[in-house]
Structures are given as C-alpha cells and as structure tokens.
Amino acid sequence: QGQFVESGGGLVQAGGSTRLSCRHSRSITSTFSANDVAWYRQGPGMQRELVASISSDRVTNYAESVKGRFTISRDNSKKTVSLQMNNLKPEDTAVYYCNVVPQNSFYWGQGTQVTVSS
C-alpha cells in the first residue's frame, strides 16, 4: 500500500516558521483525493497526537494547541499534504507524520523532526 514520505522541518527558533510536506507516492490520484488526511506528531515521551486534518472536500480541523498558528493544505494532483507552521513554540518539538483519517498502520513513514529552540 505504500507509506507517506515526509519532508521539511529541522531546527527552528521559537517564534519562527517552517513548512512540512508529505507525499503518498503509491496511491493513485483518485484514491488519495477521496481520503481525509492528517498531520500527527509525537513529542519526546509522549503519545502520538493528531495535529491537523483536511477532508476530501478540504474541511480542516486543528488541535487546540495549534489553532491560529498552523495551516494544513493539500494538492491532490501531486498527492501531497502540507503543514505551514508559524509562531512555533518549544512544545511543538516532535516528529511529525502524515497518515489518513482514521490512521492506517501501513501508511506510517519515518516522519520528519521539528525542533524548536527557546
């Protein structure tokens, strides 16, 4: 079924911005377009949590902790989902992953590390 491949992130200062992107290369465009997709994250010593989701018809939802700071978007023609992260805080430090909603264990990729320094 293939995994999502995440990119972007890195080391960012508090208050800064970065943009993450992920792509699911194995699915066909129509299948990708029909799925709700989300960004999840797992901080040090924490459970993985849903950060932001976007439905097949582009309805978005955000965790309270990131509302007003993060923006999720999708490009179905490229089978990509992006996460624009602004006004980053040290508590945003985590490995960020893409997956469908509800999550599918076959789709977890390696994730991408975001580290926010204070």
Buried (B, 14 or more C-beta within 10 A) or exposed (E): EEBBBBEBBEEBEEEEEBBBBBBBEBBEEEEBBEBBBBBBBBBEEEEBEBBBBBBEEEEBBBBEEBEEBBBBBBEBEEBBBBBBBBEBBEEBBBBBBBBBBEBEEEBBBEBBBBBBEE
